[in-house]
Amino acid sequence: MDIRINHRHMTREQKTNLIEAILRLKNDTPSVLRPGRQNRYDDYVLVHLNAMGGPDAFVPMPHRTPLFFPWHRVFLREFERDLQRVANDPSITLPFWDWSMDGPNNPFTPGFMGGDGDSAQDLSVTSGPFAAKGGRFEIRLSERQTGNNGLRRELGTETGAHLPNDEQVLAALAKTPYAPGPDSWVNYCEGMLHDPVHRWVGGSMRLASSPNDPIFFLHHCYLDLLWERWKRQHPTSEPYLSAGGAAVLDRQATLVFHSPNMPAPWPGNWTIDQVINTENLDYTYGLFTSISTCAPVPPTCEAEPADRQVHPPR
């Protein structure tokens, strides 16, 4: 059983192994969807891009529907399994970011996710393993065609964008039912917890091709964990509900990740019912009881020096 943890509890070696696996997917692993035109990491960008519309869009779409949580759960797990395969290291798991920027909670450091974008360089990230100057993280798929093929960020500058705090997370966790309705768990969570973080990070995360920024996976892992917390907090509520009686959204429906004219991004199929529990996908979460205040960092975890932390304005 794989165990996902808060990134702040990762050792330096674990962070290095994760980053190297991401870079192998990005540079050394052939694409399944467009062989010779992109690499395996880019396949995940393409799947998410098609999940938002365009000529290769598929239905039902996972955004603004009850499918949001189960669809992204499989998307994350397949990415995680690809990381393990390319690194030949089953110990690699996706960490989560709880949206805190205090001390070691901040993932935007030169030794991990890299820093902010430079406004003088079209918001290109200039530090860390995914910086354009390193030559190992070229953006190949994006709706924004400007000639800049580097990862872009604009941390904390968009008006109205925010990183959810504990009170907002607790307010979301109190919402029932799962769906439907604007005040349901899935709709409230997507609108009040998910969307503002994409906008707060800005740049590449602001687009439908948002998996171009590796922070996407840490952000969505936390949302996935919050679904687990929500289920435990409401044991008498249905863990998943469709909207309007649509058969394509009920628990026996098969999750869709590609249009009929596109190859499947990975083998296998899952119904919604099969992925409601993380154990069915052979993973769980550590430090389960915390919201965003975490237990002390284990002695084996090497936090980056304070003078190397990146603290953009909130």
N, C-alpha and C positions, 0 to 999 in steps of 0.2 A: 504494500500500500504506500503510494507516494504521499508525502506530507509537505504541504505548502506553508511557508512561514512569512512573517513580515520581513521585508528586505533588511530592516535595521538589525535583525538577529543573524544575518548571514555572515559567515567568516569572509575574510578577504579572498581566500582560495575559492570559496563557493561563488563569489561574485565574478572572479576571473573566469571560472569555468563556464558560468552562464553567458558571459559576454563573448567568450571565444566560440561557444556553440552558436550564438546568434550570428556572429560574423561568418561562421562556416556555412550556415544556411543562406546567408546573403551572398557569399562569394564563390563557394566551392560545391554547392549542392544543386544538381540540375532541376529545372522546373518540370513539373508534371503537366501544367496547364498550357505553357507556351515554351516548349523546349527550344533552346538556342536563342531565345529572345529575352529571357529573364532567368532568375534563379529561384530556388525553392522558397526563400523568404518572401519574394515578390508574389508568389502564388496566394499567400494569405492576404496581402494587400488587395489583389485582384478579386478574391472571393468577397471581401468586405465592400469593395467598390461596387461590385455587381449587386450586393445586398441593399444598396442605396439607390439603384436605378441604372439607367443607361441601356445600350443595345443588348447587352447580355444579362439584363436583370432577370431574376427568377422570382417566382411566387410560391408560397406566401413570403412576403418580406419580414425580416425579424425585428425591424425597428418600428416603434409606435404600435406594437401589437403584443399580446401576451407571450409571443415566442421569444421575446427579448432575452430572458434569462436562460431557458434551455438551449437556444441556438448558440449563444455566446459560450455556454459551458462546453459544448462539443468543439467549437472553434478553438478555444483556449487549450483544451486537452490534446487535440491533434497537433497543435503547435508545440506543446510541451513534449509530446512523444517524438516529434521530429528532432527537437533539440537533443533528446537523449540518444536517438539513433545516430545522428551525425557526429556526436562527441563520443559515442560508444561508452556512455556514462549514465547508467540508470539512476544515479543519485541526483541528477539535475532536475530541479522542479522550478516552476514559475513562482516567484515571490509576489506578495501584494504590497501596495503602497496605500496607507490609510489616510492619505491626503493631508497629513501633518507636515509642516516644514520646520519643525523645531529640532535643532541639533541633528542627531543621527537619523531622524525620521526623513530628512531631506534626501531624496534620491538624486537630485541634480548636482552631482559632484563630478569632478574630473575623473575620478577612479571608478565611477559606476555609470550612471545614465548620461553624464556630460551636462554642461551648463546651458545657459540661456543663449538665444540667438543674438547676433550683432546687427543692430539697426543699420549700420553703415555697410553691411554686407548682405542686404536683402534677408535679414533675420537668420542667416546661416549660423548653426551651432559651431562654435570655434574651439571647444574643449571637450575632452573625453573621447571614448573609443568610437563614437559615431560621428565625429566632426568631419566635415568635408575634406579638410587638409590632410586627414589620415589616409584618404583614398580607399577606405574599406567599407564605405556605406553610401553607395550611390542610390539615389532615388530614381527608380525606373518607371514607376506608374504613379501618375497624379493628374487630377483635373486641372491643376495650375501649370500651364505650359509657359515658362518664362526663360528657360535656358539655365536656371539654377537647379542643379541636380543634387543639392545638399539638403540634409535634414534642417528644418526651420523651426524655431520656437520664438515665442514672444510672451514670456512668463508674466502673468499677473497684470497685463496692461489693458485688456478689453473691459470696457465699462459694463458693470453688471455681472461679469464672470466672477466666480469665487470657488474656493476650496471648501467643501462642506465641513462644518465643525461637529463636535460631539452632539450638541443639542439638535442640529438638523438631522443627523443620522438617527438619533433616538426618535425624533418626530416621524421620520420615514418608517422606522421599524414598527411604529404603533399603528400604521395604516392597515386596514382590512376592508374588503377581501383582497385576494391576489389580483383579481380583475373581475369585471370591467369597471369603467368610470374614472373620471379625472382624479379622484381622491383615493383610488385603489393603490395597493402596494406597487404594482409594476409601473403604472403610469406616473405616480408621484416620484418613484425612485428614478425612472429614466429622465424625467423633466427636472427634478430638483437636486439629484445627486450625480447623475451621469453626465448630462449635457454641460453643466457649468464647468466641469473639470476639463473637458475637451476645449472649451473656449478659454479657460484660464491658461492652459499650456500654450494654446494658440499655434500659429504656423502650420506645420504638417498635421497636427492633431485637430485642427479646425476643419479639415476636409473629410470627404467620404473615404478617402484613401488613408485615414488616420493610423492604421497599423504600420505605416511607414515610420512612425516614431515608436521605438520599443517601449516607451512608458505606457503606451496603449495597453499592453498586456498586464502590467502591474496594476493599472487603474481598474481594468475589468476583472482581475482576480479578486480585488477587494469587493466589487459589486457581487461577484459570485459567492464570496464568503458571507456577505450581508444577506443574501437569499437564504443561506443555511441558518443564520441567526434568526431571521424572520420566521422560518419554519419552526424553529425550536421555541420561539416566543409565542407562537400561535398554534399549538399542537392540535387544536380542534378545527382549525381553518384548513380548507383544501390547499395543498402546496402549489397547485397550478389550476387555473380556471381559464377556459376559452372565453371568447366574446361573441355574442350574437348567435351562438349555436353553430358556427361555421365548422364543417367537418375537418377542414385543413388545419384547424387550430385546436382540435380536441386531443385528449391525451394519447389516443391511439394513432394519431397522424405521424407520418415520417417527416423528420426534419430535412429541409432542402437546402443545398449549398451550391447548386449550379443550375443553369438553364439547360433544357433538353439538348441544345446544340453545342454544349460545352462538355469536356470530359469531367469526371468526378475528381475533386481535389484530393481525395483519399479514399481508400477502400472501406466498405462497410456502410451500414445504414442504422439509424437509431430512431425509435419513436420517442415522442416527448416523455411518455411514461417511463422509458428505460433510463432516462438521464435525470430524473427528478432527484435521485439520491446520488451523491458523489461516489459512494462506495461502489456503485455499479460501473463506474469508470475507473475504479482502482486508485482513488486519491481521497485525501481529506485535508483538513487544516490544523496546524498547530496553534497554540496560544489562543484557543477558541474563545475564551471568555472576555477578551479585551475588546473595547470599541476602538479608540485610537490612542488611549494611554496604555503603554505597554509595560510588561514586566521588565526588570533590569536586564540590560544586555548581557548575555552569557559571557563568561570569561574568555571563551574562544573567539568571540566576535571582535574583529579589529575595526573600530570606527575610524574614519578618515580624520586627519588633524583638523582642528577648528579653522585654521587659516586657509584651508582648501575648500571649505564648505561654500556653496553658492546659495545666497539668501536673497532672492528677488523680492520685491515688495508684494504684499498681499492686498 
